[in-house]
Structure formats: C-alpha cells, structure tokens
Amino acid sequence: MSTKPVPGSPAPGSATNRRNFLKYSAATAAAVAVGSTANPAAAHTMPSRKARPHSDIEELTVAAMQAAMAAGKLSSARLTRMYLQRIDKIDNGPIDLRAVIEVNPDAVDIARALDRERKQGKLRGPLHGIPILLKDNIDTDDATLTTAGSLALVDSRPGADATVAAKLRAAGAVILGKANLSEWANFRGFQSSSGWSARRGACRNPYVLDRNPCGSSSGSGAAVSANLSAVAIGTETDGSIVCPATANGIVGIKPTVGLTSRAGVVPISRTQDTIGPMGRTVADAAAVLGAMTGVDDRDAATAASAGNSFDDYTQFLDPNGLAGARIGVARQLLFNSPETTAIFEDAVAALTAAGAVVVDPVEFPSFDEFSGSSAEFDVLLYEFKTDLALYLETRNGGPETLADLIAFNNANAEVELKWFGQEIFEQSESRGGVDDPGYAQALADSQRISRTEGLDAVFADHDLDAIVAPTGSPAWPTDLLNGDHFLGGTSSYAAMAGYPLITVPMGDSFGLPVGITFMGRQWAEPTLIKLASGFEAQRGARLVPQFLETLGRE
C-alpha cells in the first residue's frame, strides 16, 4: 500500500534521498525462496489443462458474464464454483501461485441466493453475481479473517464490514475470499521482497513464477491476471495498486483520496490511503469503481466526494477516447529500464496515432526538491502510528497499539521477522503521531511539492487532460535474501497529492508486461477512464499468463 525507504535510512527528521526511497516503493518480503527450474525446457511448458481447469472462463469480462447469466447459460453459483476450483488447482496446486490467503466458505451459498434474486427479476446492478476478491486488509464480518497478512491479527476480528465491502455486497458481488498482500501493506521493514505475508508466504507472478508480482496488492493483481477471480480490490498509499497491476498485466484504478471510503481498512495514511479496483479490462475496473463510491460518515475524507462521484463509471468508456485529448509526457519520471523506455516510446507514438495532442515533455517545477525530500515518508510515519491505533480500537480483541504489534513480532520473530525486520514500525513508534509539531510541516511540504508546485502546476501550464509515464519495469526475480530489485515507479506525485491514477498494459518484454500510467487532476476519474479505454482499444496489450517457471536459459 506504500512506498518505503532505503534500508538503513536516516534517523527520524533527517532527509531521505527520494531516488533510494523509490527504489523500494513496491515491497514486502518473501517467506520462501522461489527457485528456478532445473530443466530449461520445462521453463517454456505451459501447465496442462488439468492444472488450469475451466479455461473457458479465462479472460471472460464482467459484461460477458452478465450476458451469459441473463441468457441462462451460466449461473453465479456455477461461476463461483469454477473460480474456486481454479484457485484450488492454480493457487494451491502444482502451480502454487499463492495469490489467495483464504476463500470464503459461504461464497457458493451467497451466489445461489443471488441467482434466486435474478430469477425473481431483482438485479442489483452490473456486479450482480460477480465473484470478487478483497485484499486481506479490508474488513469483512464473515467467515474469513482480516489480518493484513500478519499473524498478530489472527485472533482478532473486525466489528463490521468495511464500507467498501458492504457496498460491494449491496451491489450483488460475491466476496470470494481474501487476496494475499505484502504484509502490513509494505509498511513494516526494509530489505523486503514484495508479496510476502506470514499467513501465506510469497505470492508469485503468473507470467513467470520466479518473478515478483509487486506489492502491496500483489495477490489482488496476480489473482485477477491468473483468472482466479473476475475482479479484485486493492489498496494504495503509494504504488500498491498500480505496481501490481503493471507487473501482472492488468488494469488498476487508484482513485482520488476520498472517492472511496477507507473505513474498516487497515490504514497507513489518512491523507494518502485509497481503495480501488483491479481488473483485466478498463471496463471491468470501471464497473467495480461505481459500486464503491459515496459519502460515508465513517470516513470524513469522503465528504469532499459529494458532487464529484458517480455510481456508473462505465458511461465514460470510449474506444476513441484519446482523440483530441491533451496529454503530457513526464520524462522526468523515467527510470533506468531500457526495456520499459522502449515500450513507452512506442506507446507515446500510439497516443498520437489515436488523435491525442501530445505535449512532450512536461516538467514538474518541484522535481529537484521532490527527488530529495523525505516529506512523504515523514507524513506516513506520523499518520501510521495514530491511524493504526484508531483502527485497532474497532476490532474485537488482539493488539491495541503499534507498540503491541512490535512486541508481538519480537515474540514471534522466528516467523514474522525471519526474512526482514520492522524498522518502519519502530521509526513510526518513535514519532509523536499527528500531534507532533513536525507533522504539520511535513504534510504542508508534501502537498506543496506534489500539488501546487507539482501536478497542479503542470496541468495548468499546459492545459492537460492527463499526464503519462511508464508505471514500472518488467517484474524482477523474487529475491528473499536481498529484497526487491525495483528499478523505479511513477506513482509518488499522485500519491502525495491524493490524486487519481489508472494503469493499463502497454506492452511486454520477454513476455513480462509493463503498463502506462495516466495521471489526472483531483476527481478526474471520468477523464482517465475515457483516455485509458481509448488507449486499451488502440493498443490491446493484455497478455494471458503462461505460468512459466522461469525465463529459461539459452
């Protein structure tokens, strides 16, 4: 759900170099080493049909599922069983993807009830009967746990559904289970490998299994890409929806902070956390987003969304959405990945070919300060300590403070701290929370850098509809001992500002996908969906995963 600083980062209050900070923006840790295949030939062998049951539902869209159910050719109960069987074979079987922490034992019964409603002529909307996975930091008052991947919360229960979970249920979605994640949404320690949680171990990338799925919404991204669920929900503080989306070759929408409620979601930051959909197409993600919005008394930030939200974002889908749009190219955000840069250059050309007015380059006035500032990380350290304690008060039993969690990890170090530490926890605990005199200044600096001297300035100076940059690099090999080999990402300006992003597949390198990010102004989700759907129609870059063991050796 967040970026993280370089291992051995300076003591609280001192500067952290952003280039090193971004190097670690994807991550959490891997419980077991993911080895290469000993047989190079096996690396290029796709798993058998037996290992991938119900291949007929692979790449099936939400709209196609609804059409099949409306025609009586498919039921929600059958669809749910098919996904559960795929989870059993792909996630727990010989492929061992580890994208799902647990399934909901009541999912089929819920689907049957929704089928009965359909037969009675009651349809709740475009998600009626559609199976969906939730990241395991989103509260559900059902038979599944909500633990942020940590053993510390196994014996503690939420008091109610998270608001987004309740909204999805009301919209007719079948909550299939909980997706794996980077433990504590990647806000615990340094030198970690994305996608690891103590509860499930290391999630793997469905394209090449020894590659990393990125984090922290790693399981959500891998599961959707592997067709273990129609769609999934992720959370983001900085990069944790868009990075797993790019690494797993899917679409991710990181909404404006306040568009979707964070109530009942394990927090990091009140000013940066947001909850968003992940799907194989822009249309699927847009259909889910509409079911999640609305003012919520449990989350004060949502009050600002009044008049700025919609309950149907599919109305903004447009295959010609790029025509006439003014799009800026953020070359300052490019990172050292020649493969990614080459694909991005081709994607920029595709924008022009689709009729967009491309402004290349555009520059952020605050970029030099942005690159060296510790303001964002300082804000997260202050807010995490305060907001986590407030969240823990809503649970029945278990830890009550960040200090309790630190003590739990120390007492269970052989499992929780085996591969990486809890330096971020400890730095946050050393802060005074949001009442600390340093908090207000850090927040003001972060928002000035990202908004008035960042995104707002660029949008105004060039009269832009969106800014584009590559989302991230091709997935790196999972490395238990040394942590993530993260080359860079482009989510931080929007993260610090609280502004929206959409990432869409733009191409691949050796079968490993990479995405393009569309950055928008506050509440610009309709514009971004229009542009992203136009790019998707032009580019068509989504690849079906092959579950290769490794890239192979020539």
N, C-alpha and C positions, 0 to 999 in steps of 0.2 A: 504493500500500500504506500510505500515511501522510498525515496532515495535514502542513501546512508553514507556516512563519511568514511574517509580512508582509515584503515587500521592504524592505531597509534595516533589518532587525531589529537590536536592540541587540547589542553585543558579548557573547561568551560570559560567562555568570554574571549578566547583568543581566536584569531582568524583561521578559517579552514579554506584551503585552495579549492575553488569550485571544480577545476578540471579533475582533481583527485576525488572530490566528492562525487561527481557524476560517474566516475569510473565504477563506483559501487552502487549505482542507483537502482539496480534491478533486484536486490538479492535477499536470500536467506540461506540455509545450509543443507547439505546433503548427508543423509544418515548412513547410506551405504554406497560404496564406490560403484559406479556404473562402468563396467568393463567393456572393452572391445571384443568383438567376436574373434575366436581363434582361427576361424575359417574365412578367408577373404571372400570366397564365393557366396557364403551364406549371407554376407552383408547386403547383397543385392537381391535376396529372395524375399518376395512379399509373403506375409503369413497366409496360410491356407484359408479357404472359405470356412472351414470348421473353426479356425481360430478367430474368424471375423463373421459371426453369424448375422443374418438379416442384412446382408449387403444391399438389399433393395431399398433400404431407408437411408443409405448413405447419401448425403448432400440434399436430402429432401427438405424443402423450405417450409416455414410455418404456413405460408399461404397454400402450398400443395398439400400439407397435412390437413388443413381445414377443408379443402376441396374434397379430399378423399373421405373425410368423416361426414361431410354433408351429403356425399353421394352414397353413403352406406358401405363403402369399400374398406373402411378402416374404422376402428373404434379407439377411443382414448385408452381403454384398458389394454387392448392388444398392442398399441403403440408403446405404452408404458412397459409392458412385459418385454417387448423387443429390445428396448433400451436397457432394461435390467439384465437381460441375457447378454447383451453386448458388453455391459460393464463386467459381468461375471467372467467372460472369456478374454476380453481385451485388457481390462484393468487389473483383474486378479489372476488371470490365466497365464499362459506361457509368454504373452507379450509384456505383461507386468508393467502397465503404464503408470499406475499409482496416482491417477488424477482424482479419484473419488475416495474420500475418507470413510463415508458410510452411506448406505442407501436408506430411504425411508420405508420401513416395513409396511406402512399403510398406503403406499403410493398407488397400488393397483385398486384398492378399495375406493380411494378418492377418485380415481379415474372412472371407475364403474358408476359412481354417483353422478359424475359429470356427464357420462353417457346417458344416464336416465333423464337428466335435465334436458339434454339435446333432443331426446325422443319426445319429450313433453313440450318442445318448442321454445325452451328457455336457453338462450345463448348469451353468455356474459360478455362476449367480445372476441377479438382475434386470437386471444390466448386460451380460449375455452378448450380444455382437454390437452393442452400442450405441456409435455414434461420439461421441467427446468431444474437446473442445479443451482444451489446457492453456495457461495464461498463460506467456509466454516468460521467466519467472524460475524455472521448475520444471524441474529437470534430467531429461533423457531420454538414455539411452545408445542412440541410434538415429540415423537419417539426418538428423534435424533438429538445429538448433543450440539452445543455451540462452544468451541474451545479455542478459537484462533490457532488451532493446531497444537496447543500446549497441553501437557498432562496436568498442569496446575488447575485447569477448569473442568476436568472430567467429572468431578464430584459436585459441581456447582451447576445450577440450572437457571435459565432466564425466567423472568416472571411473566413474560408475554412475548408474542411475535414482535420482531422488528416491524416498523411501519411498512417498509418495502415488502416484507414477507406477507404481511396481512393484505396489502394491496394486490399482490400477485395472486394470492388465494381468491380474493374477491373477484379478480378478473378471470378466474377459471383455470389458472395454471396449476399443474400437478407438480408439487415440490418433490422431486425425485430423490434428493439427498443432499449431502454436503460435499463440496469440492475441496480438494487439498489446496494448500497455500504455503507460502513462506511463513514460517511460524511468527506469530505476533505481527503479521503483515510487514515483515522485514524491518522491524524496529527494535531489535534486541542486541545484536552484537556485530562486530566486524569480521572480516575474512570468512564470509559465509557463501554458500552456493545456493542459488535461487531454487525454490520449490520444495525445500525440505521442511517437514514438521515432525515433531516427536511422535505424533499419533500415526502417521502414515509413511514416513520416510521420504525418499527423494522422488518427486514427480519427474517423469521423463518426457522428452519431446517426441510426438508421434511421427514426425518425419524421419528422424534418425535418433534412435533410442538412447545413444550415449551422449546426445546433445541436450542442452539445457532448455527448459520451457519458459524461462524468465519468470520474474515474480513481481508482486507477491500473489497476484491472482492466477498463479500458474496452473492449478488444477482446473479452474474455470476455462482457461484458454485451451489447455490440452484436451479436455473432455469434449468441448464443442467441436474442435478440429477433428478429433477422432470419431465423431458421430456417436458419442455416448449419451448425448442429450441434445435436444433441439436447440436450446439456447442456455445461457448461464448468466449469473450475476457476479460481477467483480466489484472491488472497491479500490479507490486510488487516492493517495495523498500526493505522490509524485511518481508517475510512470507505471503504476501497478495494474492498470487495465491495459494501457496501450503497449507496454513492453511484452506481456504475454500474448497479446493479440498479434503483434508483428512476428514474434518468434514462432507462433503456432498457425500462422497463415489465415487469420480470421479478422473480422471487423470488431472494433471496440469503440464504444462511446463513453468518454469521460465527461459527464455533464458539468455545467456551471455549478459551483458550490451553492447549495440551497435549492436547486431544482428538484432533487430527490432527498428524502428525509434520511438522516443518519441515526435516528432514534432506534435503539436496540442493536446497534452495530458497534463492535469493539473499536474504540477510537484510537487515533493518533493525534489528530489536529482539528480543532473546531473551525479553523479558517481555511483548511485545505482538503479535508476529507470529503469525498463524494462517492456515490454509489451508482454504477452504470451497467448497461447490458453488453454482452458479448455474443456474437452470432456469426454464422458463416456468410451472411449477406447483410448489406446495409438495411434492406427491407426487414429482415428478421430482427435486427437490433432496434430499428425504429419502432416496430410493433411492440416490443417489450418496454421501451422507454415510456411510451404513452400510458402504460398501466402503472407506472411508478411515481408519477408526478403529483403535486398538490400540496397545499399548505398543511402543515402538521403542527399542532400545538405542542408536541413533544420535542420539536426541533425549531428553535427560534429563527434559524437562518432561512427556513422555507418561507417565512412571511414575505420576503422580497420577491418570491417567485409569482405572487399574485399578479395576474395580467401578463406574465411572461412565460407561462407554461401551457402545454396542450395535452389533451388526452388522446390525441391521434397524430403521431409524427409521420405516419406513412403518407399523409397528404402532401408531404414535401418531397417525396421521391420523384426524381425526374431524370430519365436517361439522357436528356440533353441539358442537364443542369449546369454544365460548365460554360455553355455558350454565353458570351458577353460578360462573364464574371471577371472581376479584377483580383488577381491572385499574386501575392508577393512571395518571392523565394528567399528564405532565410539562410543565406550561405554562411553566415557567422556561426550557425549551429551545426554545420557539417563536422564530422569527426573522422578519425583516421581509419577508414574502412574502404579501400579502393573498390571492392565488390559492391558495397552499398552505394557509393557515389556514382558508379557507372549505371546502376539500375535507376537511381534517382534522376540522372540526366535524361535518360530515356523517358521517364515519367513526366518530367517537365516539358519535354517535346510533345508528349501526348496531350498535355493540358492545352498547349497552343493549337494542336491539330483539332481539338474538340471545340475550339472557338473562344477559349479564355484569353483575356488580356493579361499577359504575364509580365509583372514588374520584377526585373532580375538585375541586381539583387536589391533587397531592402535591408536596412541596418538598424539595430537597436541602439539608441543613444546611450543606454546604460550598460552596454555589453561588457566593457572592461571592468566595471565595478561588479557586475553580475558574476563574472568569471572568477573573481577572487573573494566574494562575500561569503560570510558564514551566517548571514541573517536568517535564511530559510531554516537551516539546521537548528539555530538557536530558538526560533519560534517553535519548532516541533518539540524540542526538549522541554521548554516551559509548558506547552499545552498538554503534552502527553501525560505528565505527572498528574495534573489537575483533572483532565478529562477521563483518564482511566479510572481514577478513584470514584468519580461520579457514576461512571458506567457500572463498576463493580457493586455499587450500592443497590443496583436494580436486580441483582442476582440472588438466588437463594443459596446461601452457604458459600464456602470457598474463600479465597483471598479477598481482602478488602482494600488493599493499597498496593502501589508499586513495590514498596519495601517488602510486603508479603510475598510477592512474586519472585523478587530477588532471593529471598530466603528459601523459597520452595526450590528454585533452580539449584542453589548451592547444596541443598539437602538431597537433591536427585541429580547430582552433577554427572554421574556415570551415564545417564540417558540424555538429559537436557543439555548439558554443557560438554558433551564428549567431543564434538567437532568444532565448536566455536563458542565464544563467550557471551557475556551480557553487558559489554561496555556501554552500550547506548542506554540500557536500563539504568546503569549506575550513574551515568552523566545526567540523565533526567532527574533521578532521585536527588542528586546534589543541588539541583536548582530549586528556586522557591515557588515554582508554579506561576500561574498568570498574575499573581500579586507581586512578583519580583519586580523591582524597579527597572531591570533590564529588558523585561518582556515588551513593554510598550514601544521602546525604541527599536528593538529587533523587528517587531511587526511593522512599524512605520517604514523602516528601511526596506524590508522585503516587499511591501506593497508599492513603495515608490519606484524601486528598481524594476519591478515586473509590470506595473500598470502605467503610471504617469510618464516614466522615462523608458518604458518598455513597450508592451503591446499596444497600449492606447496611443502612444506617440506614432508608432509605425502605421497603425490603421488610419489615423487622422492625416498624417503627412502624405499618404499615397492613396487615400480613398479606397481602401481594400475591402473585399468581401471575405477574404481568408488569407492566411499565410501558410506556406507549405515547407516541410522539411522531411528528410527521412526519419522514420520512427526509431529505428535501431539497426543494428548489424545482424547478419545471419547468426543463428544460435551457435554458441561456443560449446566445446566439450565440457560436460559436468566434471568439476574438479573438487573432490571432497577435501583435499589437504590444503589447497591454496585459495579456494574460493573462486568467485566469478571472474572470468576473463572478459569483462564488459568493456567494449570499445567506446560506447557513448550512447546518449539518448537526447531527445529534444523536447522533453515534457516539462522542464522546470519553470520556464517563463509562465506558462499557463497554470502550473501547479501553484506557484507563489501568488499569482493574481486571482486564482479561483475561477478561471475562465475555461471554456469547453474545448475539447479535442475530439476528433474522430480519426482513427487509423484504418486504412484499407490496404489489402495486399496490392503491391505494385510490381512484383517480380520475384525471382529467386536466384540464388547462387548455388549450383550443385544440388538443386532440389531443396534447399533451405530457404524458406520465404522471408521476405522483408516487406515492410509496409511504408506507406506515405502518410504523414500526419497533416490534417487540415486543422489549423488553429483559428479560433473565432473570438469575437468580442463577447462580453458577458451576455448570456441568454440568446446566443446566436445558433442554437441547435438547429432550428429550421433551415438556416442558410447552409450550415455544414452538412446536413443530411442531403440537401439538394446537390451540393457540389460533390460529396462523396459518392452518391448514387450515380451521378454523371460520370465520374472517373471510373467507377466499377463497370459501368456499361461500356465505356470506351476501352478499358484495359483488360477486364476479365482475367485477373491474375491469380485467382484462388486455385490452389493445387490440393488434390486429395492425398492425405498422408499415406505413406507406404510402409511405415513401421520397420524401416531398415535398422539393423543392429548397429551399423557404423557406416561411414562413407566408403570404407574399403581401402585397400592398399594396392597400388598399381605395381 
